[in-house]
């Protein structure tokens, strides 16, 4: 046997037709969120078939508003996950935003616009500091965001001084009210706000040089640094955006509920992260997008509606969400290492 000839045991096996079909299927699943769209359609059909009374404008509007609030709360988390991190300070940001919204006419005595601006500056500034610290000292965001979120929550509760009876003014409540209108059309402004925000983020991620630098940093920040991308600025701005967006989400969440409590932000950490992962955005993935998060938020809202209608408890719903996350991560999690790592 010559050195150029392989023995039968050494001959590489050609991929079978089944393997090639599976590879093409996975490629399609990763390139476009077709699977998420199918899941949304299946859940919507299931909901209408099992609860026909839900197919009315008010119920549909309610589902869309809840989806919009969840999607807005998960918008900044989407950016952080694509970057390869995790923001556990989201409940603190939401709580602070809710406090600002509820006390516009009370302790703060400032216009609603000023309250929104203060929320953006405070939450965005804290997020920027977190991003800079994590990048500068190579600290895991999991640790820094957890501690900072706890500190922000404590500071907000100190400012509240045990008073949770205040409520947002009508100007803010109208943004997320089910009876609200948008330019005369019968749906609340929060839906349009989220859609426009999603379009703006899509343009940023897919049509700008800054978006390409952001994706490059998420895929491999060491390689991005070698191409002269200012990865420190990317981390700082992304965590700043996460804080500011979560704070604004807190304002709208409090406006929707016409009040607030000390635990108002906690459900949105788990459900927001679930929306990002169910949508198919995986840590450091170049294919992550806010469109996927919107689909993930709609999927979870429909699933929650089905769960509630069937009388399942909060514990059972969390078990179902956890199983879904594990299933999605098992499908998408390996692809990043195979195709996106350099």
ABEGO torsion letter per residue (X at the ends): XBAABBBAAABBBBBBAAAAAAAAAAAAAAABAAAAAAAAAAAAAAAAAABAAABBAAAAAAAAAAAAAAAAAAAAAAAAAAAGBBBAAAAAAAAAAAAAAAAAABAAGBBAAAAAAAAAAAAAAAAAAAAAAAAAAGBBAAAAAAAAAAAAAAAAAAAAGGBAABBBBAAAAAAABAABBBGGBBBBAAAAAAAAAAAAAAAAAAABAAAAAAAAAAABAAAAAAAGBBAAAAAAAAAAAAAAAAAAAAAAAAAAAGEBBAAAAAAAAAAAAAAAAAAGBBBGBAABBAAAAAAAAAAAAAAAAAAAAAGBBAAAAAAAAAAAAAAAAAAAAAAAAAAABX
